[in-house]
């Protein structure tokens, strides 16, 4: 009988430099066209830049803090009630929080133009670490939308 498919979290190996599964998952999200070595090199170059700017904190700790700062607690989901669609605020489960944080940081870094990707990623991670930048703006907008639609929270079931 064939082996069953296992979840990616079981198969995921920690990255070679920092020995962190979170870094490995981020590199996989950053990767385009299966070019993992390119994605890893960009990430490690960004970590060197981050380590050069903040010498008192290890780069992996800065990365983890940046991800935790960007994670959203609430988001709005469309719910159809009767003939109308309502934007209902709901809590975000931890796996989705992490994937949204990755997506927003990468989108914000890719949105900046004119510099190499490692520099754009490093500046975005530093901004997220300091609770500013494009990814934090996206998170704040999502929280603001959830706050504005708090009146429809009773539709969440």
C-alpha atoms as one frame of an Amber mdcrd trajectory, in Angstrom:
protein
   0.000   0.000   0.000   1.256   3.486  -0.853   2.453   5.853   1.823  -0.027
   8.504   2.879   0.691  12.146   2.200   2.145  13.931   5.224   1.608  17.568
   6.041   4.306  20.008   4.982   5.019  20.920   8.605   6.098  17.309   9.200
   8.318  17.226   6.089   9.754  20.720   6.589  13.415  20.693   7.562  15.012
  23.613   9.438  17.225  25.887   7.353  20.973  25.135   7.314  22.270  28.450
   8.712  19.895  29.376  11.560  18.385  25.905  12.178  14.898  27.406  12.280
  11.724  25.972  10.745  10.180  29.465  10.624  13.036  30.693   8.418  12.696
  27.620   6.212   8.956  28.230   5.791   9.564  31.903   4.962  12.185  30.990
   2.347   9.704  28.548   0.790   7.095  31.328   0.592   9.634  33.707  -0.932
  10.772  31.181  -3.551   9.769  31.648  -7.198   9.900  28.914  -9.874  11.440
  26.381  -7.462  14.677  28.376  -7.094  15.255  27.704  -3.425  18.979  28.442
  -3.375  18.313  31.916  -4.823  15.609  32.564  -2.212  17.902  31.363   0.581
  20.743  33.580  -0.625  18.436  36.626  -0.715  17.201  35.857   2.809  20.699
  35.314   4.232  21.970  38.522   2.597  19.007  40.364   4.130  19.838  38.875
   7.545  23.448  40.087   7.198  22.186  43.613   6.439  19.798  43.445   9.416
  22.598  42.130  11.667  24.851  44.990  10.560  22.242  47.629  11.414  21.211
  46.206  14.813  24.303  44.667  16.379  22.944  44.043  19.895  20.136  41.639
  18.782  20.632  38.389  16.795  19.167  38.608  13.254  16.882  35.573  13.725
  15.344  37.189  16.798  14.694  40.369  14.776  13.056  38.240  12.067  10.823
  36.381  14.553   9.807  39.616  16.299   9.027  41.240  12.940   6.779  38.305
  11.971   5.020  38.403  15.359   4.456  42.166  15.045   2.808  41.785  11.622
   0.510  38.868  12.567  -3.146  40.001  12.545  -5.444  39.116  15.451  -8.743
  39.877  13.676  -9.889  39.953  10.075 -13.190  40.466   8.276 -14.910  37.655
   6.416 -17.917  37.970   4.153 -21.054  36.316   5.485 -24.287  36.131   3.508
 -27.365  36.637   5.640 -30.702  36.908   3.866 -29.968  38.833   0.699 -27.117
  40.925   2.077 -23.410  40.260   2.552 -21.888  41.470   5.781 -18.225  41.933
   6.637 -18.036  39.977   9.903 -14.954  40.363  12.143 -13.474  37.010  13.166
 -10.389  35.825  15.001  -7.554  34.516  12.844  -6.136  31.081  13.599  -2.359
  30.926  14.219  -1.376  29.215  10.937  -3.272  31.816   8.915  -1.729  34.608
  11.033   1.716  33.366  10.087   0.944  32.954   6.384  -0.643  36.428   6.195
   2.387  37.951   7.937   4.730  36.255   5.434   2.578  37.340   2.495   2.320
  40.978   3.625   6.052  41.336   4.341   6.971  39.821   0.963   4.375  41.897
  -0.912   5.626  45.072   0.731   9.271  44.204  -0.012   8.468  43.313  -3.624
   6.484  46.547  -3.994   9.559  48.678  -3.347  11.564  49.210  -6.514  15.066
  50.320  -7.379  17.094  48.207  -4.931  18.143  44.553  -4.807  15.597  42.249
  -3.138  17.885  41.535  -0.164  18.009  45.254   0.717  14.249  45.675   0.261
  13.555  42.629   2.451  16.002  43.808   5.115  14.418  47.266   5.271  10.922
  45.765   5.460  11.940  43.386   8.272  13.543  46.268  10.194  10.399  48.354
   9.666   8.201  45.483  10.903  10.527  45.031  13.893  10.019  48.731  14.719
   6.235  48.423  14.087   6.191  50.559  10.923   6.339  50.001   7.178   4.037
  48.585   4.528   3.249  45.249   6.188   2.295  46.950   9.467   0.087  49.390
   7.537  -1.736  46.446   5.942  -2.199  44.841   9.373  -3.514  48.099  10.831
  -5.965  48.459   7.929  -7.263  44.914   8.501  -7.683  45.615  12.229  -9.403
  48.935  11.468 -11.868  47.169   9.128 -12.632  44.581  11.822 -13.128  47.329
  14.401 -15.424  49.287  12.083 -17.613  46.224  11.451 -17.860  45.187  15.097
 -21.626  45.736  14.898 -21.907  42.623  12.714 -19.944  40.392  15.107 -23.168
  38.620  16.165 -23.290  37.030  12.674 -20.135  35.048  13.421 -21.152  31.497
  14.233
